[in-house]
Amino acid sequence: MRYGRHLDLILTDHHSVCGDGPTDAEGVGKIYDPTFNGMFSEPPMIALDAGRTFNGGKPPAELSFGDISRR
């Protein structure tokens, strides 16, 4: 969209290219704590989001959330 002579607004649609959320993966629900209303702590979420590419292709073998740890 063009606004005047000096501004063009470009909008992208990220929903058309996004895949499944990392928390939808099989087995991930085992580290979910309902007390936090579907939220994960940041370190496991970053690892889940990056998947196999995390840490230069060396993702952690285990994820933890509070007292719960899962492989």
Beta strands, then each sheet from edge to edge (+ up, - down):
strand 1: 2-3
strand 2: 7-8
strand 3: 63-65
strand 4: 68-70
sheet 1: 1+ 2-
sheet 2: 3+ 4-
end
